[in-house]
Amino acid sequence: MAIMFISTLNIPAKASAEDALNIHADAAIIVEASTGKILYAKNEDTALGIASMSKMMTEYLMFEAIKDKKIKWDQEQTISDYVHEVSVDTNLSNVPLEAGKKYTIRQLYEAMAIYSANGATIAIAEAIAGSEKKFVDMMNAKAKELGLENYKFVNSTGLNNRDLKGKHPEGTGAEDENIMSARAMAKLASRLLNDYPEVLETTSIPEKDFPGMPGKMKNWNWMLPSLIFSYEGVDGLKTGTTDFAGFCFTGTAKKNDMRVITVVMNAKGKNGKGEYESRFVETKKMLDYAFNNYSIKEVYPDKYKVKGHDALPVVNGKEKQASIQSDAPIQVVVRNGEEKAYKPEFKVNKKVLNKDGQLTAPVKKGEKVGVLEAKYQGETDYGYIGKPASANIVTAEKVDKANWFVLSMRSIGGFFGDVWQSAAKTVKGWF
């Protein structure tokens, strides 16, 4: 069966060890959101401190709990002594939460997403799981479920446990802090955006009032269009800062129908030292690189047929073969000048074929027989944070089973054909 291509091991190749973008950070990554294609990476699998970027996992679990009707937006949460004690620490990012007072989940969420309020984050964890300890177990379980690697959650906020007033979650160390790789961080951001895109309605708010707080909550994401490091299209996601993690930022922006996710961890200034604005300076470099050099293209349309491999043989059918085609278009992120760098690769599902590599009638229209992928043929490939862009290959028509008479005639024809071929070989041997 010539149609059965041998798939090659997908090992991303990098151009060189040299950092082409000269990103001043311990780790960084750029991902196109709709396809999961990695456009650039540096130390992307090294687990490092993530600080308040941890709150994206808290947000994910909160949205999931709302979807599952375990909590509601207008549900009121009574503030515990623990939450109050953390919330009034002026050395941390916080809105003041009065012990025994009730706040809605929406108020607490807005404080967390806009102002990175730590007390509000713990209050959400308690509302969902009953305790921060149980919520941390949920965070780690969800990370595993999402297919993340190189991570560890020890609290809901991303603070160092030393800042939790001796009340850090049971089973975690007094000096522990959340860690994750840049790849895992980007994958979490991608799932958050794809599963709960409404998060951007809040992360894009520059400032907002909070009950009992003098002044407004101001968004720590200074790249929002109206703020200090304004960048067109930026609408999220989360900053993070601790002594251990340094200055971190998971950003996202959309331009020309393409959304990009960026992560920088322990960003530094040109002097090699950590500076608050350095995370935004480095993120701008990455966003400029992505938007100036890449665009989304449709490389294969719907109902695409791989040239020379557009059918599969069928046994016992009215027709002897079935046409096959893709069931959806395939879009990929293409670097400028590399429009022809992708080639079609068809991987047949051998489970639907018999031992002779044939479909067996009857065959339904739309029956999945394999997968079509757009295989990159260029020099530098960082791979994907998930599965490569693909579409199912399906049968384009149905093939009914032939009746007994047709099958009998084929058998007889096959028999005499074999006899004739045998005789021809014998005759050939005489002369």
C-alpha positions in Angstrom: 0.0 0.0 0.0 1.9 3.0 -1.3 -0.8 5.2 0.3 0.4 4.3 3.8 3.1 6.9 4.5 5.6 6.2 7.2 5.3 8.9 9.9 8.5 10.4 11.1 9.4 11.1 14.7 8.5 14.8 15.3 11.5 16.2 17.1 11.6 20.0 17.0 14.8 21.4 15.6 16.3 24.7 16.7 18.4 26.9 14.5 21.2 27.4 17.1 21.8 27.8 20.7 22.1 31.6 20.2 19.0 33.6 21.2 17.9 35.1 18.0 15.7 37.7 19.7 18.2 38.5 22.4 15.5 38.2 25.1 16.7 39.2 28.5 14.9 36.7 30.6 15.6 33.3 32.2 12.9 31.7 30.0 10.5 32.9 27.3 8.1 31.6 24.7 5.9 32.8 21.9 2.8 30.8 20.9 0.1 31.5 18.3 -3.1 30.8 20.2 -5.4 29.2 17.7 -2.9 26.5 16.5 -0.6 26.2 19.5 2.4 26.8 17.2 5.5 27.8 19.0 7.2 30.7 17.2 10.1 31.2 19.5 11.4 29.5 22.7 14.2 29.9 25.2 14.6 27.5 28.1 11.0 26.7 27.7 11.0 23.4 29.7 12.9 24.7 32.8 10.6 25.0 35.8 11.0 28.5 37.4 9.1 30.7 39.8 5.8 32.0 38.3 4.6 34.3 41.2 1.1 35.7 40.5 0.9 34.2 37.0 -0.3 31.3 39.2 -3.7 33.1 39.4 -4.5 32.0 35.8 -5.0 28.5 37.2 -7.2 29.9 40.0 -9.2 31.7 37.2 -9.5 28.5 35.2 -10.8 26.5 38.1 -13.2 29.4 39.0 -14.6 29.5 35.5 -15.0 25.8 35.5 -16.8 25.9 38.9 -19.2 28.5 37.5 -19.8 26.5 34.4 -20.5 23.4 36.5 -22.8 25.5 38.7 -20.8 24.8 41.9 -20.6 28.6 42.5 -22.3 31.6 41.0 -21.2 35.1 40.1 -23.5 36.7 42.6 -22.8 34.2 45.3 -21.5 35.9 48.5 -18.4 34.6 50.2 -17.8 35.4 53.9 -14.2 36.6 54.5 -12.3 34.3 56.9 -9.7 35.6 59.4 -6.9 34.1 57.2 -8.1 35.9 54.1 -8.5 39.2 56.1 -5.0 38.9 57.6 -3.4 38.4 54.1 -5.6 41.2 52.5 -4.5 43.9 54.9 -0.8 43.3 54.3 0.3 46.4 52.5 3.5 44.8 51.3 1.4 42.6 49.0 -0.9 43.4 46.2 -4.4 43.5 47.9 -7.8 45.0 48.3 -8.8 45.3 52.0 -11.3 42.6 52.9 -13.1 42.9 56.3 -13.3 39.7 58.3 -16.9 38.4 58.5 -18.0 40.6 55.7 -19.4 39.2 52.4 -18.3 39.9 48.9 -19.6 38.4 45.7 -17.5 36.0 43.6 -17.5 38.6 40.8 -16.0 41.3 43.1 -13.3 38.9 44.3 -12.5 37.8 40.8 -12.2 41.3 39.4 -9.8 42.2 42.3 -7.8 39.1 41.5 -7.7 39.5 37.7 -7.2 43.3 37.6 -5.2 44.1 40.7 -3.7 40.7 41.5 -5.3 40.9 45.0 -4.0 38.0 47.0 -6.6 37.9 49.8 -9.3 37.9 47.2 -7.7 35.0 45.5 -7.6 32.9 48.6 -11.3 33.8 49.3 -12.2 32.4 45.8 -10.2 29.2 46.6 -12.1 28.8 49.9 -15.4 29.4 48.1 -14.7 26.6 45.6 -12.9 24.0 47.7 -13.6 24.9 51.3 -9.9 25.4 52.1 -6.8 26.6 50.3 -5.2 23.2 50.9 -8.0 21.4 49.0 -7.9 24.0 46.3 -4.1 23.5 45.8 -4.8 19.8 45.3 -7.3 20.8 42.6 -4.7 23.0 41.0 -2.2 20.2 40.7 -4.8 17.7 39.5 -6.1 20.2 36.8 -2.5 20.8 35.7 -2.1 17.1 35.1 -5.5 16.8 33.4 -4.5 19.6 31.0 -1.3 17.8 30.1 1.1 20.3 31.7 4.6 19.3 32.6 7.2 20.8 34.9 5.0 22.4 37.5 4.2 22.4 41.2 1.5 24.4 43.0 1.8 25.0 46.7 -0.8 27.9 47.1 -3.5 29.6 45.1 -1.8 33.0 44.8 1.8 32.5 43.7 3.1 34.2 46.9 6.0 32.7 48.7 4.5 30.7 51.6 6.4 32.8 54.1 3.9 35.6 53.2 0.9 33.6 54.3 1.2 34.3 58.0 2.1 30.8 59.0 -1.1 29.5 57.5 0.2 28.1 54.3 -1.5 25.0 52.9 -0.9 21.8 54.9 1.8 19.6 53.3 3.7 22.5 51.8 6.9 24.0 53.0 7.2 27.3 54.9 9.4 28.8 52.1 7.8 27.0 49.1 6.6 28.8 46.0 4.8 27.8 42.8 6.9 26.8 39.8 6.2 26.1 36.2 8.0 26.0 32.8 7.3 28.7 30.2 5.9 26.0 27.9 3.4 24.9 30.6 2.5 28.5 31.4 1.8 29.1 27.7 -0.3 26.0 27.5 -2.3 27.0 30.5 -2.9 30.4 29.0 -4.0 28.9 25.8 -6.5 26.6 27.5 -7.8 29.5 29.6 -8.3 31.7 26.4 -9.8 28.9 24.3 -12.1 27.4 27.1 -13.1 30.7 28.8 -12.4 33.6 26.4 -14.6 35.8 28.6 -11.6 36.2 30.9 -10.4 38.9 28.5 -13.4 41.1 29.4 -11.9 41.6 32.8 -8.1 41.3 32.2 -8.5 44.2 29.7 -9.9 46.6 32.2 -7.3 49.3 33.0 -8.8 50.3 36.4 -11.9 49.8 38.5 -13.4 50.7 41.9 -13.6 48.2 44.7 -15.8 48.5 47.8 -14.0 50.1 50.7 -10.8 50.7 48.8 -9.5 54.3 48.5 -8.8 55.0 44.9 -9.2 52.6 42.1 -7.7 49.1 41.4 -5.1 49.8 38.7 -4.2 46.9 36.3 -0.6 45.8 36.7 -0.5 44.9 33.0 1.0 48.2 31.8 0.9 47.0 28.2 -2.9 47.6 27.9 -3.6 50.2 25.2 -4.3 53.1 27.6 -1.4 52.5 30.0 2.3 53.3 30.2 3.7 50.6 27.9 0.7 50.7 25.6 0.7 48.1 22.8 -2.1 47.7 20.2 -4.2 44.6 20.7 -3.0 43.7 24.2 -5.9 42.6 26.4 -4.4 40.2 29.0 -3.3 38.2 30.8 -1.2 38.2 34.1 1.9 39.7 35.7 3.8 38.1 38.5 6.6 39.3 40.9 8.4 37.8 43.8 12.0 37.8 45.0 12.2 34.1 43.9 10.5 34.4 40.5 11.6 37.9 39.5 9.6 39.9 37.1 7.3 37.7 35.0 4.5 38.3 32.5 2.1 36.2 30.5 0.8 38.5 27.8 -1.6 38.2 24.9 -2.5 40.4 22.0 -4.6 40.2 18.8 -3.7 41.8 15.5 -4.8 41.0 11.9 -7.0 38.1 13.1 -4.0 36.4 14.8 -3.7 36.1 18.6 -0.3 35.6 20.2 0.6 34.4 23.7 3.9 35.4 25.2 5.6 34.4 28.4 8.7 35.9 30.0 10.1 34.6 33.3 12.6 36.6 35.5 12.9 39.3 32.9 15.9 41.6 33.2 17.0 45.0 31.9 20.0 45.6 29.7 22.1 45.9 32.8 21.3 42.3 33.6 19.2 43.3 36.7 15.5 42.8 37.2 13.4 45.9 36.7 9.6 46.2 36.8 9.3 47.4 33.3 11.7 44.9 31.8 9.0 42.2 31.4 7.1 44.6 29.1 10.2 45.7 27.2 11.0 42.0 26.4 7.3 41.2 25.7 7.2 44.0 23.1 10.2 42.5 21.3 8.4 39.2 21.1 5.1 40.6 20.0 6.8 42.7 17.3 8.6 39.6 16.1 5.4 37.6 15.9 3.2 40.1 14.2 5.9 41.4 11.8 7.0 37.9 10.6 4.0 35.6 10.8 0.5 35.3 9.6 -2.2 32.6 9.5 -2.7 30.9 6.2 -5.0 28.2 4.9 -2.7 25.7 3.4 -5.3 23.0 2.6 -9.0 23.7 1.9 -11.9 21.6 3.1 -12.4 18.4 1.0 -8.7 18.4 0.1 -7.4 15.3 -1.6 -3.7 14.3 -1.3 -2.4 14.1 -4.9 -1.9 10.6 -6.0 -3.5 9.2 -2.8 -7.1 10.2 -3.2 -8.7 6.7 -2.8 -8.6 3.5 -0.8 -9.4 0.0 -2.2 -12.6 -1.6 -1.0 -13.2 -5.4 -0.8 -16.7 -6.8 -1.4 -18.1 -3.5 -2.5 -20.2 -2.4 -5.5 -17.2 -0.2 -6.3 -13.7 -1.3 -5.9 -12.4 1.8 -4.2 -13.6 4.8 -2.2 -12.5 8.4 -2.7 -11.1 10.0 0.4 -10.7 13.7 1.4 -10.2 16.0 4.4 -13.2 17.0 6.4 -12.0 20.5 7.3 -9.5 23.1 6.1 -6.1 23.3 7.7 -4.7 26.7 8.8 -1.1 27.1 9.9 1.1 30.0 11.0 3.4 30.8 8.2 6.6 32.8 8.4 7.0 35.5 5.7 8.6 33.9 2.6 7.8 30.3 3.7 4.4 29.9 2.1 5.6 26.7 0.4 7.4 25.2 3.4 4.5 22.9 4.3 3.8 19.6 2.7 0.8 17.3 3.2 1.3 14.1 5.2 -1.5 11.5 5.3 -1.4 9.0 8.2 -3.8 6.1 7.6 -5.7 4.5 10.5 -4.6 0.9 10.0 -7.4 -0.3 12.4 -10.1 0.4 9.7 -8.3 -1.7 7.1 -8.1 -5.5 6.7 -4.8 -7.3 6.5 -4.5 -6.6 2.8 -4.8 -2.8 3.4 -8.4 -2.6 2.2 -11.7 -1.1 3.5 -14.4 -3.7 3.8 -17.9 -2.9 2.4 -20.3 -1.5 3.3 -18.4 1.8 3.8 -20.3 4.8 5.1 -19.8 8.3 3.7 -17.7 10.4 6.2 -16.0 7.4 7.7 -12.7 8.4 9.3 -9.8 6.6 7.7 -6.8 8.7 8.7 -5.4 12.2 9.5 -4.0 14.9 7.3 -1.2 17.1 8.7 0.6 20.1 7.4 4.3 19.0 7.7 6.8 21.9 8.1 9.8 21.6 5.8 11.7 24.6 6.9 14.9 24.9 8.9 13.7 25.9 12.4 10.8 24.2 14.1 9.9 24.7 17.7 6.9 22.4 17.5 3.5 22.9 19.2 2.3 23.2 22.7 -0.4 20.7 21.7 -1.0 18.6 18.6 0.0 19.9 15.2 -2.7 21.4 12.9 -4.6 18.6 11.3 -7.9 17.4 9.7 -9.5 14.0 9.5 -9.4 12.2 6.2 -12.8 10.7 5.5 -14.5 8.7 2.8 -16.2 11.1 0.3 -18.9 8.6 -0.7 -20.6 5.5 0.6 -19.8 2.1 -0.9 -22.5 -0.5 -0.6 -21.8 -4.2 -0.3 -22.1 -6.0 -3.6 -24.8 -8.7 -3.9 -24.0 -12.4 -4.0 -24.2 -12.6 -7.8 -21.6 -9.9 -8.3 -19.3 -11.4 -5.7 -19.7 -14.8 -7.3 -18.9 -13.5 -10.8 -15.8 -11.7 -9.4 -14.7 -15.0 -7.7 -15.2 -16.9 -11.0 -13.4 -14.2 -12.9 -10.6 -14.3 -10.4 -10.3 -18.0 -10.7 -10.1 -18.1 -14.5 -7.8 -15.1 -14.4 -5.4 -17.1 -12.2 -5.7 -20.1 -14.5 -5.0 -18.0 -17.5 -1.9 -16.4 -15.9 -0.6 -19.8 -14.9 -1.1 -21.1 -18.4 0.6 -18.1 -19.9 3.6 -18.6 -17.7 3.8 -22.3 -18.7 3.5 -21.5 -22.4 6.2 -18.8 -22.1 8.4 -21.4 -20.6 8.0 -23.6 -23.8 9.3 -21.0 -26.1 
